[in-house]
Amino acid sequence: MKSWDRFVASINRKEKDHTPVALIGTNRFYASLDNCELSDLFFYPQRMVDTQMRIFKEMPDITFIPGTWPDFGVAILSAFGCKVVWQKNMMPQIGGHVFESAESFSSFSIPNPTTDGMMVWYLKTLELFMERKDEVEDCSHFLWSFGPGELAAYLCGTSNFFIHLSDHPAEIKALLGKVTDAIIVWLKAQQEVNRDADAMLITDDISGMISKKFYETYLLECHQKIREAFPDFIYVLHNDTRSDHILEPLKKTGINVFNLGKSTDLQKAKMALSDKISLMGNIDPLDLMINGSPEDVYQDALARLALFGREDGFILSVGGGTNDGTKRENIQALLQAVRDYQNE
C-alpha cells in the first residue's frame, strides 16, 4: 500500500495495512539529512528540488507534509511588508513587525502573490517542483500557509498581538478577517501552479497560546473560513504548542487532521476528537527524534499505537515539524513500530 493511500485511508476510516507515518518536512531537516548547506537550498532553488526529491525517493513509506515544497519559512512575509533577515545556514528571520498600533491595522492590504515579495519567488520555485513531480509518487498534494493567528502575530509582534486581543477586540477581529482573506488568496495562487493539490497544511501555533474563550472568539471562525474556501480538500492543522484547552472547539473547524505538539495529552485528544478528526503526533521531536536512540523511539511509538489499538484515525508522527539533526535510524524506528504493531 502506498504511503499516501495509507494516510487517506486512515482519515476516511478505511482498511489499511498498518498505521501511517507522516512527518512535516522542512528544509532544515532535508538539508541536515542530505548533508548539504541550508543556505544553498534558498539561493539555488534547483538544489532545494534535488535534495527533497532524494529524500522522498529514499523514504517512500513516509507521508511527508506538505510534500515537496519551497520552504522559505517566514521569508514569504516580505509580501506583507516584513523585513526579512538572512543568515548563513539558518532559516530566515523577521526583523521587526509591521504594525506599531491597532490604529495602523486599517493600512493592511492583501498582497498579490504574483508580484509581491518572496511569494513570487515561492511560486516560481514551486513551478520547478511541478516540473519534476512525476519522479516521486504523491509528492504534490498540498498547499501551505501560516494560519491566521500566526500570521497576525508576526505582523503585530507576538506580545502586542496578545495585548490587542484584550485591549482592541474589534480592531484585531477585523485584522484577522483580512488576514484570513489574504491566506485564501495565497493558497489559491499556489493552486494555480499546483493543479494536483487536494490537501492543505495550515500552521498556527498561536491557537494553543490563547485561551479557549479567545480561540472561539477570534480564530475559530478564521479556521472555518479557510475550510469553506476549500471544501473538498484534506485540511491539516498544525499546532505544536499545548492545546488541551481548545480540543472541543477544534471539532467545529472542519479540519480532517490535527497535528498536535508533544505537550498536548494524546489520551485527552483521542477522547475529544478522534471520532471526527484524525490525530497526527506526537513523539518528542527533540528529546527522542534527535537525542534518543532508535529503541527509545520504537518503544515510545509502540506506546502511542497501543493507546489507539487498531482503530482508524491515528497517524504516527512527531509533535511538530521534523528538525535538523533528526536521525535516519530514528525515522526507521517509527516505520518498524507500525509494522510490528500491526503484526502482533
Buried (B, 14 or more C-beta within 10 A) or exposed (E): EEBBBBBBBBBEEEEBEBBBBBBBBBBBBBBBBBEBBBBBBBEEBEBBBBBBBBBBEEBEBBBBBBBBBBBBBBBBBBBBBBEBEEEEBEBBBBEEBBBEEBEBBEEBEBBEBEEBBBBBBBBEBBEBBBEBBEEBBBBBBBBBBBBBBBBBBBBBBBEBBBBBBEEBBEBBBBBBBBBBBBBBBBBEBBBEBBEBBBBBBBBBBBBBBBEBEBBBBBBBBBBBBBBEBBEEBBBBBBBBBBBBBBBEBBBBBBBBBBBBBBBBBBEBBBEBBBEBBBBBBBBBBBEBBBEBEBEBBBBBBBEBBEBBEEEBBBBBBBBBBBBBBBBEEBBBBBBBBBBBBEEE
